[in-house]
Amino acid sequence: MESSELRFLILALGILFVAAIYLWERHKSAHAQRNRRKRLQKKIESHHLKENRHHSDENENDTQDGSGNGSREKPAWYKHSAHSARSDEYLDTPESLSDEMEEIEIESPSRAEVILSLSVASRRKFFTGDAIVSALYAAELSSGPMDVYYRYLGTEELFTVVSMVNPGTFPQDMSRFRSPGLSLFARLPGSIDGEDIFQAMYETAQLLAENLDGALLGFDHKPLTEEALDEMRLQASTMPAARRRVRMNVE
């Protein structure tokens, strides 16, 4: 065999050897990735199972609409709030473990929607428009879509504030506006845990009542009692954030 043919044969064998090594490494990598995904999926399923077990003893009555709206046609601001985006909640993980863990997004178990509401009613006949605007901004509420006010966390809506005058909206010119009261409501699950949303809404209602010299009412439009407050807090505590991010060790 001539030297040139021998060199060509050695070169061809070398190329085949390198190709074989490359294909084998790709196969190992794909196999490892499939196993990693399976482990990750099992962890997600395990997380959902724990969530479902945690909430399995809840009463169906917790799903009742506390606002008393029934089956009537909902105004535009109500429908908008129902479709507002929800943010992710990040669960803290020790910095030392961050390199060994992967951040993933998980959905909380499907839950029936709960609506919690509070109201602030005038002790006289009505609140003036100027007084309402001043109190809303003092409570760090912002005007938004559908001509109502919202409490935001970043860009996400936590709860909504509307007028007691149908259809619940506020006009652009508030100087001549009058309303017998304001209603605050939160739709759960939301962008953060329900108990945190309700607490923020309750504190806001207290501040509005103080600044407007109004009466704080429950969802039944009667003076808010400790019993009714505890009941709403209990409902809120059963509603975790709709979506969250967690870090899981998938090795």
Order of alpha helices (4+ residues) and beta strands (2+ residues): alpha-alpha-beta-beta-beta-beta-alpha-beta-beta-beta-beta-beta-alpha-beta-alpha-beta
